[in-house]
Amino acid sequence: RPPAFARQVGADLVVVGHRKRNLLERWWSGATGAYIVDNLDCSLLVARQAMSDQDFEAKLESLA
């Protein structure tokens, strides 16, 4: 589970991706997101926008 691994490696930040789902998909996947939020001891960043590696690198370069 992500919270246990984050503790094991001493993480300061966990980054997860998110995409919108319909009701059936949410029911099927369970409460994974709530589990992570409730049990994580460090900061959590939820990324909602899909981005290619090339776009990510270009964005980083533009911020430097």
CHARMM-style PDB file with segment names, atoms N, HN, CA, C and O in Angstrom:
ATOM      1  N   ARG     1       0.831  -1.191   0.000  1.00  0.00      PROA
ATOM      2  CA  ARG     1       0.000   0.000   0.000  1.00  0.00      PROA
ATOM      3  C   ARG     1       0.873   1.251   0.000  1.00  0.00      PROA
ATOM      4  O   ARG     1       1.925   1.267   0.638  1.00  0.00      PROA
ATOM      5  N   PRO     2       0.451   2.298  -0.706  1.00  0.00      PROA
ATOM      6  CA  PRO     2       1.263   3.513  -0.809  1.00  0.00      PROA
ATOM      7  C   PRO     2       1.661   4.148   0.529  1.00  0.00      PROA
ATOM      8  O   PRO     2       2.821   4.534   0.672  1.00  0.00      PROA
ATOM      9  N   PRO     3       0.765   4.278   1.517  1.00  0.00      PROA
ATOM     10  CA  PRO     3       1.203   4.902   2.774  1.00  0.00      PROA
ATOM     11  C   PRO     3       2.328   4.125   3.468  1.00  0.00      PROA
ATOM     12  O   PRO     3       3.254   4.738   4.000  1.00  0.00      PROA
ATOM     13  N   ALA     4       2.264   2.813   3.471  1.00  0.00      PROA
ATOM     14  HN  ALA     4       1.512   2.315   3.039  1.00  0.00      PROA
ATOM     15  CA  ALA     4       3.321   2.016   4.107  1.00  0.00      PROA
ATOM     16  C   ALA     4       4.637   2.187   3.360  1.00  0.00      PROA
ATOM     17  O   ALA     4       5.688   2.313   3.988  1.00  0.00      PROA
ATOM     18  N   PHE     5       4.598   2.193   2.040  1.00  0.00      PROA
ATOM     19  HN  PHE     5       3.745   2.091   1.529  1.00  0.00      PROA
ATOM     20  CA  PHE     5       5.821   2.361   1.249  1.00  0.00      PROA
ATOM     21  C   PHE     5       6.392   3.759   1.458  1.00  0.00      PROA
ATOM     22  O   PHE     5       7.608   3.919   1.572  1.00  0.00      PROA
ATOM     23  N   ALA     6       5.533   4.770   1.511  1.00  0.00      PROA
ATOM     24  HN  ALA     6       4.546   4.640   1.419  1.00  0.00      PROA
ATOM     25  CA  ALA     6       6.006   6.139   1.727  1.00  0.00      PROA
ATOM     26  C   ALA     6       6.725   6.250   3.072  1.00  0.00      PROA
ATOM     27  O   ALA     6       7.760   6.909   3.170  1.00  0.00      PROA
ATOM     28  N   ARG     7       6.185   5.612   4.100  1.00  0.00      PROA
ATOM     29  HN  ARG     7       5.344   5.077   4.021  1.00  0.00      PROA
ATOM     30  CA  ARG     7       6.858   5.603   5.404  1.00  0.00      PROA
ATOM     31  C   ARG     7       8.193   4.879   5.329  1.00  0.00      PROA
ATOM     32  O   ARG     7       9.189   5.341   5.885  1.00  0.00      PROA
ATOM     33  N   GLN     8       8.211   3.755   4.648  1.00  0.00      PROA
ATOM     34  HN  GLN     8       7.402   3.380   4.196  1.00  0.00      PROA
ATOM     35  CA  GLN     8       9.420   2.933   4.544  1.00  0.00      PROA
ATOM     36  C   GLN     8      10.574   3.702   3.896  1.00  0.00      PROA
ATOM     37  O   GLN     8      11.718   3.588   4.338  1.00  0.00      PROA
ATOM     38  N   VAL     9      10.286   4.476   2.865  1.00  0.00      PROA
ATOM     39  HN  VAL     9       9.357   4.570   2.507  1.00  0.00      PROA
ATOM     40  CA  VAL     9      11.342   5.207   2.164  1.00  0.00      PROA
ATOM     41  C   VAL     9      11.531   6.625   2.700  1.00  0.00      PROA
ATOM     42  O   VAL     9      12.410   7.349   2.231  1.00  0.00      PROA
ATOM     43  N   GLY    10      10.728   7.024   3.664  1.00  0.00      PROA
ATOM     44  HN  GLY    10      10.015   6.436   4.045  1.00  0.00      PROA
ATOM     45  CA  GLY    10      10.849   8.363   4.247  1.00  0.00      PROA
ATOM     46  C   GLY    10      10.423   9.469   3.305  1.00  0.00      PROA
ATOM     47  O   GLY    10      11.032  10.538   3.279  1.00  0.00      PROA
ATOM     48  N   ALA    11       9.379   9.216   2.529  1.00  0.00      PROA
ATOM     49  HN  ALA    11       8.885   8.347   2.550  1.00  0.00      PROA
ATOM     50  CA  ALA    11       8.918  10.193   1.538  1.00  0.00      PROA
ATOM     51  C   ALA    11       8.368  11.451   2.206  1.00  0.00      PROA
ATOM     52  O   ALA    11       7.729  11.387   3.256  1.00  0.00      PROA
ATOM     53  N   ASP    12       8.631  12.596   1.576  1.00  0.00      PROA
ATOM     54  HN  ASP    12       9.151  12.648   0.723  1.00  0.00      PROA
ATOM     55  CA  ASP    12       8.065  13.864   2.003  1.00  0.00      PROA
ATOM     56  C   ASP    12       6.827  14.213   1.183  1.00  0.00      PROA
ATOM     57  O   ASP    12       5.990  15.013   1.602  1.00  0.00      PROA
ATOM     58  N   LEU    13       6.728  13.593  -0.003  1.00  0.00      PROA
ATOM     59  HN  LEU    13       7.408  12.944  -0.344  1.00  0.00      PROA
ATOM     60  CA  LEU    13       5.639  13.898  -0.928  1.00  0.00      PROA
ATOM     61  C   LEU    13       5.299  12.660  -1.740  1.00  0.00      PROA
ATOM     62  O   LEU    13       6.188  11.955  -2.218  1.00  0.00      PROA
ATOM     63  N   VAL    14       4.005  12.403  -1.892  1.00  0.00      PROA
ATOM     64  HN  VAL    14       3.283  12.976  -1.504  1.00  0.00      PROA
ATOM     65  CA  VAL    14       3.519  11.339  -2.762  1.00  0.00      PROA
ATOM     66  C   VAL    14       2.689  12.004  -3.857  1.00  0.00      PROA
ATOM     67  O   VAL    14       1.819  12.827  -3.570  1.00  0.00      PROA
ATOM     68  N   VAL    15       2.959  11.645  -5.109  1.00  0.00      PROA
ATOM     69  HN  VAL    15       3.666  10.976  -5.341  1.00  0.00      PROA
ATOM     70  CA  VAL    15       2.227  12.192  -6.249  1.00  0.00      PROA
ATOM     71  C   VAL    15       1.397  11.077  -6.856  1.00  0.00      PROA
ATOM     72  O   VAL    15       1.920  10.007  -7.169  1.00  0.00      PROA
ATOM     73  N   VAL    16       0.108  11.324  -7.022  1.00  0.00      PROA
ATOM     74  HN  VAL    16      -0.316  12.193  -6.767  1.00  0.00      PROA
ATOM     75  CA  VAL    16      -0.788  10.350  -7.639  1.00  0.00      PROA
ATOM     76  C   VAL    16      -1.543  11.013  -8.783  1.00  0.00      PROA
ATOM     77  O   VAL    16      -1.753  12.226  -8.786  1.00  0.00      PROA
ATOM     78  N   GLY    17      -1.941  10.211  -9.739  1.00  0.00      PROA
ATOM     79  HN  GLY    17      -1.771   9.226  -9.737  1.00  0.00      PROA
ATOM     80  CA  GLY    17      -2.745  10.706 -10.847  1.00  0.00      PROA
ATOM     81  C   GLY    17      -4.219  10.443 -10.579  1.00  0.00      PROA
ATOM     82  O   GLY    17      -4.577   9.544  -9.818  1.00  0.00      PROA
ATOM     83  N   HSD    18      -5.060  11.234 -11.213  1.00  0.00      PROA
ATOM     84  HN  HSD    18      -4.769  11.964 -11.831  1.00  0.00      PROA
ATOM     85  CA  HSD    18      -6.508  11.063 -11.053  1.00  0.00      PROA
ATOM     86  C   HSD    18      -7.187  11.326 -12.381  1.00  0.00      PROA
ATOM     87  O   HSD    18      -6.807  12.228 -13.128  1.00  0.00      PROA
ATOM     88  N   ARG    19      -8.195  10.524 -12.660  1.00  0.00      PROA
ATOM     89  HN  ARG    19      -8.503   9.791 -12.053  1.00  0.00      PROA
ATOM     90  CA  ARG    19      -9.041  10.780 -13.824  1.00  0.00      PROA
ATOM     91  C   ARG    19     -10.483  10.590 -13.392  1.00  0.00      PROA
ATOM     92  O   ARG    19     -10.784   9.791 -12.506  1.00  0.00      PROA
ATOM     93  N   LYS    20     -11.364  11.334 -14.031  1.00  0.00      PROA
ATOM     94  HN  LYS    20     -11.119  11.983 -14.751  1.00  0.00      PROA
ATOM     95  CA  LYS    20     -12.780  11.232 -13.689  1.00  0.00      PROA
ATOM     96  C   LYS    20     -13.310   9.866 -14.064  1.00  0.00      PROA
ATOM     97  O   LYS    20     -12.903   9.291 -15.073  1.00  0.00      PROA
ATOM     98  N   ARG    21     -14.214   9.346 -13.258  1.00  0.00      PROA
ATOM     99  HN  ARG    21     -14.545   9.813 -12.438  1.00  0.00      PROA
ATOM    100  CA  ARG    21     -14.818   8.031 -13.501  1.00  0.00      PROA
ATOM    101  C   ARG    21     -16.322   8.121 -13.338  1.00  0.00      PROA
ATOM    102  O   ARG    21     -16.848   9.036 -12.704  1.00  0.00      PROA
ATOM    103  N   ASN    22     -16.996   7.151 -13.924  1.00  0.00      PROA
ATOM    104  HN  ASN    22     -16.569   6.408 -14.438  1.00  0.00      PROA
ATOM    105  CA  ASN    22     -18.441   7.105 -13.742  1.00  0.00      PROA
ATOM    106  C   ASN    22     -18.757   6.387 -12.426  1.00  0.00      PROA
ATOM    107  O   ASN    22     -17.853   5.880 -11.762  1.00  0.00      PROA
ATOM    108  N   LEU    23     -20.003   6.346 -12.061  1.00  0.00      PROA
ATOM    109  HN  LEU    23     -20.737   6.758 -12.601  1.00  0.00      PROA
ATOM    110  CA  LEU    23     -20.421   5.776 -10.783  1.00  0.00      PROA
ATOM    111  C   LEU    23     -20.018   4.311 -10.637  1.00  0.00      PROA
ATOM    112  O   LEU    23     -19.543   3.908  -9.574  1.00  0.00      PROA
ATOM    113  N   LEU    24     -20.197   3.515 -11.677  1.00  0.00      PROA
ATOM    114  HN  LEU    24     -20.582   3.842 -12.540  1.00  0.00      PROA
ATOM    115  CA  LEU    24     -19.841   2.097 -11.604  1.00  0.00      PROA
ATOM    116  C   LEU    24     -18.338   1.915 -11.399  1.00  0.00      PROA
ATOM    117  O   LEU    24     -17.922   1.074 -10.602  1.00  0.00      PROA
ATOM    118  N   GLU    25     -17.530   2.683 -12.101  1.00  0.00      PROA
ATOM    119  HN  GLU    25     -17.868   3.366 -12.749  1.00  0.00      PROA
ATOM    120  CA  GLU    25     -16.078   2.592 -11.928  1.00  0.00      PROA
ATOM    121  C   GLU    25     -15.670   2.980 -10.511  1.00  0.00      PROA
ATOM    122  O   GLU    25     -14.789   2.345  -9.931  1.00  0.00      PROA
ATOM    123  N   ARG    26     -16.294   4.007  -9.943  1.00  0.00      PROA
ATOM    124  HN  ARG    26     -17.010   4.523 -10.413  1.00  0.00      PROA
ATOM    125  CA  ARG    26     -15.980   4.411  -8.564  1.00  0.00      PROA
ATOM    126  C   ARG    26     -16.354   3.302  -7.583  1.00  0.00      PROA
ATOM    127  O   ARG    26     -15.596   3.000  -6.662  1.00  0.00      PROA
ATOM    128  N   TRP    27     -17.517   2.702  -7.784  1.00  0.00      PROA
ATOM    129  HN  TRP    27     -18.133   2.948  -8.532  1.00  0.00      PROA
ATOM    130  CA  TRP    27     -17.949   1.620  -6.890  1.00  0.00      PROA
ATOM    131  C   TRP    27     -16.983   0.441  -6.982  1.00  0.00      PROA
ATOM    132  O   TRP    27     -16.610  -0.139  -5.962  1.00  0.00      PROA
ATOM    133  N   TRP    28     -16.579   0.086  -8.200  1.00  0.00      PROA
ATOM    134  HN  TRP    28     -16.883   0.557  -9.028  1.00  0.00      PROA
ATOM    135  CA  TRP    28     -15.715  -1.071  -8.412  1.00  0.00      PROA
ATOM    136  C   TRP    28     -14.330  -0.865  -7.797  1.00  0.00      PROA
ATOM    137  O   TRP    28     -13.753  -1.800  -7.241  1.00  0.00      PROA
ATOM    138  N   SER    29     -13.800   0.346  -7.892  1.00  0.00      PROA
ATOM    139  HN  SER    29     -14.268   1.105  -8.343  1.00  0.00      PROA
ATOM    140  CA  SER    29     -12.443   0.602  -7.402  1.00  0.00      PROA
ATOM    141  C   SER    29     -12.387   0.754  -5.883  1.00  0.00      PROA
ATOM    142  O   SER    29     -11.306   0.680  -5.299  1.00  0.00      PROA
ATOM    143  N   GLY    30     -13.512   0.961  -5.248  1.00  0.00      PROA
ATOM    144  HN  GLY    30     -14.390   1.021  -5.723  1.00  0.00      PROA
ATOM    145  CA  GLY    30     -13.522   1.075  -3.789  1.00  0.00      PROA
ATOM    146  C   GLY    30     -13.038   2.427  -3.306  1.00  0.00      PROA
ATOM    147  O   GLY    30     -13.060   3.410  -4.047  1.00  0.00      PROA
ATOM    148  N   ALA    31     -12.603   2.468  -2.067  1.00  0.00      PROA
ATOM    149  HN  ALA    31     -12.585   1.670  -1.465  1.00  0.00      PROA
ATOM    150  CA  ALA    31     -12.228   3.725  -1.425  1.00  0.00      PROA
ATOM    151  C   ALA    31     -10.709   3.890  -1.349  1.00  0.00      PROA
ATOM    152  O   ALA    31     -10.185   4.305  -0.316  1.00  0.00      PROA
ATOM    153  N   THR    32     -10.012   3.573  -2.416  1.00  0.00      PROA
ATOM    154  HN  THR    32     -10.438   3.236  -3.255  1.00  0.00      PROA
ATOM    155  CA  THR    32      -8.549   3.653  -2.425  1.00  0.00      PROA
ATOM    156  C   THR    32      -8.063   5.066  -2.136  1.00  0.00      PROA
ATOM    157  O   THR    32      -7.157   5.260  -1.326  1.00  0.00      PROA
ATOM    158  N   GLY    33      -8.656   6.043  -2.787  1.00  0.00      PROA
ATOM    159  HN  GLY    33      -9.393   5.886  -3.445  1.00  0.00      PROA
ATOM    160  CA  GLY    33      -8.247   7.436  -2.578  1.00  0.00      PROA
ATOM    161  C   GLY    33      -8.429   7.874  -1.141  1.00  0.00      PROA
ATOM    162  O   GLY    33      -7.551   8.518  -0.569  1.00  0.00      PROA
ATOM    163  N   ALA    34      -9.560   7.530  -0.556  1.00  0.00      PROA
ATOM    164  HN  ALA    34     -10.274   7.007  -1.021  1.00  0.00      PROA
ATOM    165  CA  ALA    34      -9.813   7.887   0.842  1.00  0.00      PROA
ATOM    166  C   ALA    34      -8.816   7.198   1.762  1.00  0.00      PROA
ATOM    167  O   ALA    34      -8.371   7.791   2.745  1.00  0.00      PROA
ATOM    168  N   TYR    35      -8.462   5.956   1.458  1.00  0.00      PROA
ATOM    169  HN  TYR    35      -8.824   5.474   0.660  1.00  0.00      PROA
ATOM    170  CA  TYR    35      -7.480   5.232   2.270  1.00  0.00      PROA
ATOM    171  C   TYR    35      -6.142   5.950   2.249  1.00  0.00      PROA
ATOM    172  O   TYR    35      -5.512   6.127   3.292  1.00  0.00      PROA
ATOM    173  N   ILE    36      -5.703   6.364   1.064  1.00  0.00      PROA
ATOM    174  HN  ILE    36      -6.215   6.220   0.216  1.00  0.00      PROA
ATOM    175  CA  ILE    36      -4.417   7.054   0.950  1.00  0.00      PROA
ATOM    176  C   ILE    36      -4.442   8.354   1.739  1.00  0.00      PROA
ATOM    177  O   ILE    36      -3.527   8.625   2.517  1.00  0.00      PROA
ATOM    178  N   VAL    37      -5.477   9.156   1.548  1.00  0.00      PROA
ATOM    179  HN  VAL    37      -6.221   8.936   0.917  1.00  0.00      PROA
ATOM    180  CA  VAL    37      -5.571  10.437   2.252  1.00  0.00      PROA
ATOM    181  C   VAL    37      -5.601  10.235   3.767  1.00  0.00      PROA
ATOM    182  O   VAL    37      -4.949  10.978   4.501  1.00  0.00      PROA
ATOM    183  N   ASP    38      -6.336   9.259   4.232  1.00  0.00      PROA
ATOM    184  HN  ASP    38      -6.865   8.655   3.636  1.00  0.00      PROA
ATOM    185  CA  ASP    38      -6.478   9.035   5.672  1.00  0.00      PROA
ATOM    186  C   ASP    38      -5.233   8.442   6.318  1.00  0.00      PROA
ATOM    187  O   ASP    38      -5.039   8.617   7.520  1.00  0.00      PROA
ATOM    188  N   ASN    39      -4.385   7.748   5.567  1.00  0.00      PROA
ATOM    189  HN  ASN    39      -4.543   7.606   4.589  1.00  0.00      PROA
ATOM    190  CA  ASN    39      -3.266   7.018   6.166  1.00  0.00      PROA
ATOM    191  C   ASN    39      -1.885   7.526   5.782  1.00  0.00      PROA
ATOM    192  O   ASN    39      -0.881   6.983   6.243  1.00  0.00      PROA
ATOM    193  N   LEU    40      -1.815   8.537   4.963  1.00  0.00      PROA
ATOM    194  HN  LEU    40      -2.631   8.979   4.589  1.00  0.00      PROA
ATOM    195  CA  LEU    40      -0.531   9.065   4.528  1.00  0.00      PROA
ATOM    196  C   LEU    40      -0.009  10.069   5.549  1.00  0.00      PROA
ATOM    197  O   LEU    40      -0.760  10.919   6.027  1.00  0.00      PROA
ATOM    198  N   ASP    41       1.276   9.972   5.883  1.00  0.00      PROA
ATOM    199  HN  ASP    41       1.886   9.282   5.495  1.00  0.00      PROA
ATOM    200  CA  ASP    41       1.872  10.865   6.878  1.00  0.00      PROA
ATOM    201  C   ASP    41       2.588  12.058   6.260  1.00  0.00      PROA
ATOM    202  O   ASP    41       3.052  12.940   6.983  1.00  0.00      PROA
ATOM    203  N   CYS    42       2.685  12.099   4.934  1.00  0.00      PROA
ATOM    204  HN  CYS    42       2.308  11.383   4.347  1.00  0.00      PROA
ATOM    205  CA  CYS    42       3.391  13.195   4.270  1.00  0.00      PROA
ATOM    206  C   CYS    42       2.424  13.926   3.334  1.00  0.00      PROA
ATOM    207  O   CYS    42       1.235  13.613   3.277  1.00  0.00      PROA
ATOM    208  N   SER    43       2.959  14.894   2.611  1.00  0.00      PROA
ATOM    209  HN  SER    43       3.925  15.148   2.658  1.00  0.00      PROA
ATOM    210  CA  SER    43       2.140  15.669   1.672  1.00  0.00      PROA
ATOM    211  C   SER    43       1.703  14.813   0.490  1.00  0.00      PROA
ATOM    212  O   SER    43       2.373  13.854   0.107  1.00  0.00      PROA
ATOM    213  N   LEU    44       0.566  15.186  -0.071  1.00  0.00      PROA
ATOM    214  HN  LEU    44       0.021  15.965   0.240  1.00  0.00      PROA
ATOM    215  CA  LEU    44      -0.005  14.464  -1.205  1.00  0.00      PROA
ATOM    216  C   LEU    44      -0.326  15.454  -2.315  1.00  0.00      PROA
ATOM    217  O   LEU    44      -0.971  16.476  -2.079  1.00  0.00      PROA
ATOM    218  N   LEU    45       0.128  15.145  -3.530  1.00  0.00      PROA
ATOM    219  HN  LEU    45       0.652  14.315  -3.721  1.00  0.00      PROA
ATOM    220  CA  LEU    45      -0.177  15.957  -4.700  1.00  0.00      PROA
ATOM    221  C   LEU    45      -0.984  15.102  -5.656  1.00  0.00      PROA
ATOM    222  O   LEU    45      -0.547  14.019  -6.047  1.00  0.00      PROA
ATOM    223  N   VAL    46      -2.156  15.580  -6.033  1.00  0.00      PROA
ATOM    224  HN  VAL    46      -2.511  16.459  -5.716  1.00  0.00      PROA
ATOM    225  CA  VAL    46      -3.019  14.858  -6.964  1.00  0.00      PROA
ATOM    226  C   VAL    46      -2.960  15.573  -8.308  1.00  0.00      PROA
ATOM    227  O   VAL    46      -3.355  16.733  -8.420  1.00  0.00      PROA
ATOM    228  N   ALA    47      -2.463  14.873  -9.329  1.00  0.00      PROA
ATOM    229  HN  ALA    47      -2.142  13.931  -9.238  1.00  0.00      PROA
ATOM    230  CA  ALA    47      -2.350  15.435 -10.672  1.00  0.00      PROA
ATOM    231  C   ALA    47      -3.583  15.033 -11.476  1.00  0.00      PROA
ATOM    232  O   ALA    47      -3.916  13.851 -11.559  1.00  0.00      PROA
ATOM    233  N   ARG    48      -4.252  16.008 -12.061  1.00  0.00      PROA
ATOM    234  HN  ARG    48      -3.982  16.968 -11.993  1.00  0.00      PROA
ATOM    235  CA  ARG    48      -5.489  15.732 -12.785  1.00  0.00      PROA
ATOM    236  C   ARG    48      -5.350  15.879 -14.289  1.00  0.00      PROA
ATOM    237  O   ARG    48      -6.229  15.429 -15.025  1.00  0.00      PROA
ATOM    238  N   GLN    49      -4.293  16.485 -14.767  1.00  0.00      PROA
ATOM    239  HN  GLN    49      -3.580  16.851 -14.169  1.00  0.00      PROA
ATOM    240  CA  GLN    49      -4.158  16.724 -16.199  1.00  0.00      PROA
ATOM    241  C   GLN    49      -3.154  15.752 -16.806  1.00  0.00      PROA
ATOM    242  O   GLN    49      -2.022  15.634 -16.336  1.00  0.00      PROA
ATOM    243  N   ALA    50      -3.585  15.061 -17.852  1.00  0.00      PROA
ATOM    244  HN  ALA    50      -4.505  15.157 -18.233  1.00  0.00      PROA
ATOM    245  CA  ALA    50      -2.665  14.164 -18.559  1.00  0.00      PROA
ATOM    246  C   ALA    50      -1.625  14.994 -19.285  1.00  0.00      PROA
ATOM    247  O   ALA    50      -1.943  16.000 -19.918  1.00  0.00      PROA
ATOM    248  N   MET    51      -0.351  14.551 -19.184  1.00  0.00      PROA
ATOM    249  HN  MET    51      -0.092  13.733 -18.670  1.00  0.00      PROA
ATOM    250  CA  MET    51       0.731  15.294 -19.812  1.00  0.00      PROA
ATOM    251  C   MET    51       1.821  14.312 -20.227  1.00  0.00      PROA
ATOM    252  O   MET    51       2.220  13.446 -19.448  1.00  0.00      PROA
ATOM    253  N   SER    52       2.292  14.455 -21.444  1.00  0.00      PROA
ATOM    254  HN  SER    52       1.968  15.159 -22.077  1.00  0.00      PROA
ATOM    255  CA  SER    52       3.370  13.582 -21.914  1.00  0.00      PROA
ATOM    256  C   SER    52       4.677  13.973 -21.234  1.00  0.00      PROA
ATOM    257  O   SER    52       4.791  15.066 -20.679  1.00  0.00      PROA
ATOM    258  N   ASP    53       5.655  13.086 -21.280  1.00  0.00      PROA
ATOM    259  HN  ASP    53       5.563  12.199 -21.732  1.00  0.00      PROA
ATOM    260  CA  ASP    53       6.972  13.384 -20.716  1.00  0.00      PROA
ATOM    261  C   ASP    53       7.592  14.598 -21.401  1.00  0.00      PROA
ATOM    262  O   ASP    53       8.220  15.429 -20.745  1.00  0.00      PROA
ATOM    263  N   GLN    54       7.422  14.702 -22.701  1.00  0.00      PROA
ATOM    264  HN  GLN    54       6.913  14.027 -23.234  1.00  0.00      PROA
ATOM    265  CA  GLN    54       7.984  15.821 -23.452  1.00  0.00      PROA
ATOM    266  C   GLN    54       7.335  17.142 -23.025  1.00  0.00      PROA
ATOM    267  O   GLN    54       8.028  18.146 -22.855  1.00  0.00      PROA
ATOM    268  N   ASP    55       6.010  17.145 -22.851  1.00  0.00      PROA
ATOM    269  HN  ASP    55       5.447  16.330 -22.989  1.00  0.00      PROA
ATOM    270  CA  ASP    55       5.326  18.360 -22.407  1.00  0.00      PROA
ATOM    271  C   ASP    55       5.759  18.736 -20.991  1.00  0.00      PROA
ATOM    272  O   ASP    55       5.919  19.916 -20.679  1.00  0.00      PROA
ATOM    273  N   PHE    56       5.946  17.732 -20.138  1.00  0.00      PROA
ATOM    274  HN  PHE    56       5.816  16.773 -20.391  1.00  0.00      PROA
ATOM    275  CA  PHE    56       6.383  17.981 -18.768  1.00  0.00      PROA
ATOM    276  C   PHE    56       7.776  18.618 -18.755  1.00  0.00      PROA
ATOM    277  O   PHE    56       8.011  19.593 -18.042  1.00  0.00      PROA
ATOM    278  N   GLU    57       8.687  18.066 -19.538  1.00  0.00      PROA
ATOM    279  HN  GLU    57       8.496  17.274 -20.117  1.00  0.00      PROA
ATOM    280  CA  GLU    57      10.044  18.620 -19.609  1.00  0.00      PROA
ATOM    281  C   GLU    57      10.034  20.042 -20.154  1.00  0.00      PROA
ATOM    282  O   GLU    57      10.772  20.898 -19.666  1.00  0.00      PROA
ATOM    283  N   ALA    58       9.207  20.299 -21.158  1.00  0.00      PROA
ATOM    284  HN  ALA    58       8.608  19.604 -21.555  1.00  0.00      PROA
ATOM    285  CA  ALA    58       9.116  21.643 -21.723  1.00  0.00      PROA
ATOM    286  C   ALA    58       8.580  22.625 -20.685  1.00  0.00      PROA
ATOM    287  O   ALA    58       9.052  23.759 -20.596  1.00  0.00      PROA
ATOM    288  N   LYS    59       7.600  22.192 -19.906  1.00  0.00      PROA
ATOM    289  HN  LYS    59       7.217  21.271 -19.979  1.00  0.00      PROA
ATOM    290  CA  LYS    59       7.037  23.038 -18.855  1.00  0.00      PROA
ATOM    291  C   LYS    59       8.091  23.348 -17.801  1.00  0.00      PROA
ATOM    292  O   LYS    59       8.202  24.490 -17.354  1.00  0.00      PROA
ATOM    293  N   LEU    60       8.870  22.338 -17.397  1.00  0.00      PROA
ATOM    294  HN  LEU    60       8.780  21.410 -17.760  1.00  0.00      PROA
ATOM    295  CA  LEU    60       9.932  22.567 -16.425  1.00  0.00      PROA
ATOM    296  C   LEU    60      10.951  23.567 -16.941  1.00  0.00      PROA
ATOM    297  O   LEU    60      11.386  24.454 -16.207  1.00  0.00      PROA
ATOM    298  N   GLU    61      11.329  23.424 -18.203  1.00  0.00      PROA
ATOM    299  HN  GLU    61      10.975  22.704 -18.799  1.00  0.00      PROA
ATOM    300  CA  GLU    61      12.304  24.345 -18.804  1.00  0.00      PROA
ATOM    301  C   GLU    61      11.767  25.761 -18.848  1.00  0.00      PROA
ATOM    302  O   GLU    61      12.524  26.711 -18.649  1.00  0.00      PROA
ATOM    303  N   SER    62      10.474  25.926 -19.105  1.00  0.00      PROA
ATOM    304  HN  SER    62       9.859  25.155 -19.267  1.00  0.00      PROA
ATOM    305  CA  SER    62       9.892  27.261 -19.182  1.00  0.00      PROA
ATOM    306  C   SER    62       9.834  27.939 -17.811  1.00  0.00      PROA
ATOM    307  O   SER    62       9.791  29.166 -17.724  1.00  0.00      PROA
ATOM    308  N   LEU    63       9.832  27.150 -16.759  1.00  0.00      PROA
ATOM    309  HN  LEU    63       9.867  26.153 -16.830  1.00  0.00      PROA
ATOM    310  CA  LEU    63       9.786  27.704 -15.401  1.00  0.00      PROA
ATOM    311  C   LEU    63      11.179  28.065 -14.881  1.00  0.00      PROA
ATOM    312  O   LEU    63      11.302  28.816 -13.913  1.00  0.00      PROA
ATOM    313  N   ALA    64      12.205  27.549 -15.502  1.00  0.00      PROA
ATOM    314  HN  ALA    64      12.106  26.940 -16.288  1.00  0.00      PROA
ATOM    315  CA  ALA    64      13.580  27.788 -15.020  1.00  0.00      PROA
ATOM    316  C   ALA    64      14.115  29.136 -15.445  1.00  0.00      PROA
ATOM    317  OT1 ALA    64      15.251  29.480 -15.119  1.00  0.00      PROA
TER     318      ALA     64
END
